[in-house]
């Protein structure tokens, strides 16, 4: 479990294939570091590219390629030449399920609540380094960097029950009513406070978080 019951919890609803999530993940990592002890952060995968949307990147490359500069300018991240080459080649299959399944397994193995960092590492592997997120070999080095057992990771990644758990997470995120990624929600007890729909710079996001924490405290004391 990522959350600590007695602390407010940030729900970071994201997808590994979402370029704006690639821009937002460093903000979430910084929030997790600077608000340690005040909030916890949980990463929930939304399954943006599933079902009929799964297909070669070339099918959507005109749209994806046009958005890269916008994300870079707003968020300060960089899309690597290897990813641009992957997109131009057009054959890489875009499918959210395999990398989301990797996050499912990472949570099972990791006891230090580092899923937000791992989620961003997945995106670096893809958007910077042009690696294939459908290939389990992409994850072996990543999980080893966290001191986790790569062989056990690979075993769990291939299990049917892991796929089921990942699909259940997609359904849970859909039930929340998320209309796009990234979406970030603060959960305090049974109350939810929308922090961001889409990318926000750190200062703006932190300001909204402070406001939501104040509101939650006031409502709890009312």
C-alpha positions in Angstrom: 0.0 0.0 0.0 1.2 3.5 -0.9 -1.0 5.5 1.4 -0.7 6.2 5.1 -4.2 6.3 6.5 -3.6 9.2 8.9 -2.2 11.6 6.3 -3.9 13.4 3.4 -3.3 11.5 0.1 -2.5 12.9 -3.3 -4.0 10.7 -6.0 -1.9 11.2 -9.2 -4.1 9.8 -12.0 -1.7 9.3 -15.0 -0.9 7.2 -17.9 2.7 6.2 -19.0 1.9 7.1 -22.7 0.6 10.6 -21.8 3.0 13.3 -22.8 1.5 15.9 -20.4 2.0 13.3 -17.6 5.7 13.2 -18.6 5.7 16.9 -17.9 3.7 16.6 -14.7 5.6 13.7 -13.0 8.6 15.8 -12.0 6.2 18.2 -10.2 4.6 15.2 -8.4 8.1 13.9 -7.4 9.1 17.3 -6.0 5.8 17.5 -4.1 6.4 14.1 -2.6 9.9 15.1 -1.4 9.0 18.6 -0.1 5.7 17.6 1.6 7.0 14.4 3.1 5.3 13.8 6.4 2.4 16.0 5.4 0.9 14.1 2.5 1.4 10.8 0.8 1.3 10.3 -3.0 -0.3 7.4 -4.8 0.0 6.8 -8.5 -3.1 5.4 -10.2 -3.0 4.3 -13.8 -5.8 5.2 -16.1 -5.4 3.1 -19.2 -5.4 5.9 -21.7 -4.5 3.7 -24.7 -6.4 0.5 -24.5 -8.8 -1.6 -26.6 -9.4 -0.1 -30.1 -7.0 2.7 -29.3 -4.0 0.3 -29.2 -2.0 0.5 -32.4 1.2 1.6 -34.1 2.5 5.0 -33.0 2.6 6.1 -36.6 -1.2 6.2 -36.6 -1.2 9.1 -34.1 2.3 10.5 -34.8 1.1 13.7 -36.5 -0.9 14.6 -33.3 1.8 13.4 -30.9 4.6 15.0 -32.7 2.8 18.3 -32.9 2.3 18.3 -29.1 5.9 17.7 -28.1 7.1 21.3 -28.4 4.1 22.5 -26.4 4.8 20.1 -23.6 8.5 20.9 -23.6 7.8 24.7 -23.5 5.3 24.4 -20.7 6.8 21.8 -18.5 10.6 22.1 -19.2 11.0 18.4 -20.0 12.7 17.1 -23.2 11.6 14.5 -25.6 14.7 12.6 -26.9 15.8 12.1 -30.4 15.4 8.4 -29.9 11.7 8.8 -29.2 11.3 11.1 -32.1 12.9 8.5 -34.3 10.6 5.8 -32.8 7.6 8.0 -33.7 8.9 8.7 -37.2 9.5 5.0 -37.8 5.8 4.5 -36.9 5.7 0.8 -36.0 6.0 0.8 -32.2 2.7 -0.4 -30.7 1.2 2.1 -28.3 -0.5 0.2 -25.5 -0.9 1.5 -21.9 -1.5 -1.9 -20.4 2.1 -3.3 -20.3 3.7 -0.3 -18.5 0.7 0.1 -16.2 1.2 -3.6 -15.3 4.8 -2.8 -14.6 3.7 -0.2 -12.1 1.3 -2.7 -10.5 4.2 -5.1 -9.9 6.5 -2.3 -8.7 4.0 -1.4 -6.0 3.9 -5.0 -4.9 7.7 -5.3 -4.5 8.6 -1.8 -3.3 8.2 -0.9 0.4 9.5 2.6 0.2 6.6 4.3 -1.7 8.6 5.1 -4.8 6.0 4.5 -7.4 5.9 8.2 -8.5 9.6 8.0 -9.2 9.3 4.7 -11.0 6.4 6.0 -13.1 8.5 8.9 -14.3 11.5 6.5 -15.0 9.2 4.6 -17.3 8.4 7.7 -19.2 12.0 8.7 -19.4 12.8 5.3 -20.9 10.1 5.9 -23.5 10.0 9.6 -24.2 13.7 10.3 -23.8 15.4 7.0 -24.7 12.9 5.6 -27.2 12.6 2.3 -25.4 9.7 -0.2 -26.0 7.3 -0.3 -23.0 5.8 -3.5 -24.4 9.1 -5.4 -23.8 9.8 -6.6 -20.2 13.5 -6.2 -20.9 12.9 -2.4 -20.7 12.0 -2.9 -17.0 14.8 -5.1 -15.8 17.4 -2.4 -15.5 14.8 0.1 -14.1 13.8 -2.1 -11.2 17.3 -3.1 -10.5 18.2 0.5 -9.9 15.6 0.5 -7.0 17.3 -2.6 -5.5 14.4 -4.9 -6.5 14.6 -8.4 -7.8 14.4 -8.2 -11.6 13.6 -11.9 -12.0 10.7 -11.7 -9.6 9.5 -8.6 -11.2 9.5 -10.3 -14.6 7.7 -13.4 -13.2 4.9 -11.3 -11.7 4.6 -9.0 -14.7 3.7 -12.1 -16.8 1.0 -13.4 -14.4 -2.6 -13.3 -15.5 -3.7 -12.0 -12.1 -1.4 -9.0 -12.6 -3.2 -8.1 -15.8 -6.5 -8.5 -14.0 -5.4 -6.2 -11.2 -4.3 -3.6 -13.7 -7.6 -3.7 -15.5 -9.4 -3.3 -12.2 -7.3 -0.2 -11.6 -8.3 1.2 -15.0 -12.0 0.6 -14.0 -11.5 2.3 -10.6 -10.0 5.4 -12.2 -12.8 5.5 -14.8 -15.3 5.3 -11.9 -13.8 8.5 -10.4 -14.9 10.2 -13.6 -11.5 11.4 -14.9 -11.9 13.0 -18.2 -8.2 13.3 -19.1 -4.7 12.8 -17.8 -3.0 13.9 -15.7 -5.6 14.6 -13.1 -4.5 15.1 -9.5 -6.9 14.9 -6.5 -6.3 15.4 -2.8 -8.1 12.9 -0.6 -8.6 13.7 3.1 -10.7 11.1 4.8 -13.8 10.7 2.6 -13.5 14.1 1.0 -11.8 14.8 -2.4 -10.4 18.1 -3.6 -9.4 18.5 -7.3 -5.9 19.9 -7.4 -5.2 19.9 -11.1 -6.7 18.8 -14.4 -3.8 18.7 -16.7 -0.3 20.1 -16.2 0.5 22.8 -13.6 3.9 24.3 -12.8 5.2 23.4 -9.3 4.5 26.8 -7.7 0.9 26.9 -8.9 0.3 23.3 -7.9 1.8 23.7 -4.5 -0.3 26.8 -3.9 -3.4 24.9 -4.8 -2.4 22.0 -2.5 -1.9 24.4 0.4 -5.3 25.9 -0.2 -6.9 22.5 -0.3 -5.2 21.4 2.9 -6.4 24.5 4.7 -9.9 23.9 3.4 -9.9 20.3 4.6 -8.7 21.4 8.0 -11.4 24.1 8.3 -14.1 21.6 7.3 -12.8 19.0 9.7 -13.0 21.6 12.5 -16.4 23.0 11.6 
